[in-house]
Amino acid sequence: MGPPKRRVLATAEETLTPPDELAEGQQIARVIKATGNNIYAVELPSKTSILVELPARFRSTIWIKRGSYVVVDTKALEPRENKLGGEIINIVRDEKAWRKAPYWPKEFVKQSLLPASDDEEDSTVGRMPPSDDSDA
């Protein structure tokens, strides 16, 4: 049996709005990949990658994709002496609202979905494929 619905909804509601400020030791990181057993490899703004753990309250409630952003507490797991560099304390779900926060790292710029091209004539975006009738 899964967790009660009120706990699932409370966790989901908590991740929608960004906090006013991040505490010491907390950083926003980009998820590189899921390594298994609720352990994720994330990239910090300083371009270093660490392994972080997903706490039980987020498991089976909110799914994390590659390229999404999370808030990591790097001081949470210091007493443990293992390979983990931190713990996920929040998940960025409304990225547009989070990007407006003053603590959002400048290293994580918004990437465009369209290919960057200076030559408008070479672009085939929105055009029909060439027809084969020109040979006849």
N, C-alpha and C positions, 0 to 999 in steps of 0.2 A: 504494500500500500504506500502511496506517495505521501509527501508532506501535505499538511492542511492547506486549502486554497488561500486562506487569509495570509499565511506566511509567504506563499509564492507571490501573491499580489503585493505584499509589503516589500519584498525584496525587489520586485520589478519596478515598483514606484520609486524606491530609493535610488536606483541607478539612472533615472531619467534626468534629474536636475543636478547640475554640477555644484559642488560645495563652494563657499565664498573664498576659501583659501586652502592650500595644501599644508599639512603639518610637516615638521622637519623629518626628513627621511622618506617622504612620499614624492613620487615622480610619475609622470605620464609616460607610458611605454607602448610601443607597437608590437603586436603579437606576430612572431615569425612563424612558429609552428607548434602544434600540440605533440608532445613527446610521449604521452600516455600516462595513465594513472593520475589524472588531474594535475599534471605538470606541464607547464608551457615554457617555451623559449621566447623571450621578449627582447626587443632592442630598445635601449635607453636613448635619450637625446644625444648622449655623448658617443653614439655609435658602438657601444659595448653591448654584448648580449649576455643575459643571465637566465638562469632557470628559476621560475617562480611557481608557487603552489596555489591552486584554486581552493578556497575554503569550502567547507561543507554546505554553507548556506546558499552558495551559487550553483552547486552541482545539481544537475538534472532540472534546473530552473531556467538558467540563461545560458545560451550557447555562444561560444566565442569562435569567430572565424579568423583565418589568417588575414593580416592587414588591419584588423580592428585595433582599437586602443583600450588600454586598461590603466588603472591607477595602482601602482605598486608601492608597497611599504618595504624598503630595503632593510629597515632595522628590526622588523618583526621576528625574523628567524635567526638573529645573531646568537642567542643562547645555544641553539642547535649547531653542532659542528658537522655540516654536511655540504653537499654541492649546491643546495638551494640558496639563491641570493636574495629572496624576498617572498612576499605573499601578496596576492591580488586582493585589494580591499574595495575596489569599485570597478565597474565596467562602464565604458563610455558607450551609451546607446544613442543619445541625441547629439551626434557629433557637431552639428551646427551651433547648438547652444554652448557646448564645451569649448569650441574654438574661440568664442568671444571672451572667455575668461582670461584674466591678465597673466595667469601662470601657464598658459598653453605654450609649449616649446616652439620656438621659431624654426627648429630643425624639421618639424613635421608639417610641411606645407601641403596644401590641398593639391592633389594631382588631378589633372584634367582627364576626362575619359576619351576625348578626341585626340588623335595623333597631332603633334606639333609640326606644322608645315608652313613654311614661308611662301611656297609656290602654290597659289590657288589653282592654277591650271593643271598641275600634275595630280591633284587630289581627285580620287574617284568617289568620295563620300557623297551620297545622294544622287549618283548618276546611274543610268542604265548601263548594263554591260554592252560591249561592242557587238554589233550584229554581224552575221556571216553573209548577208545579202550583198555586200559590197564587191564580192568576187564575181558575181554573175552579170 
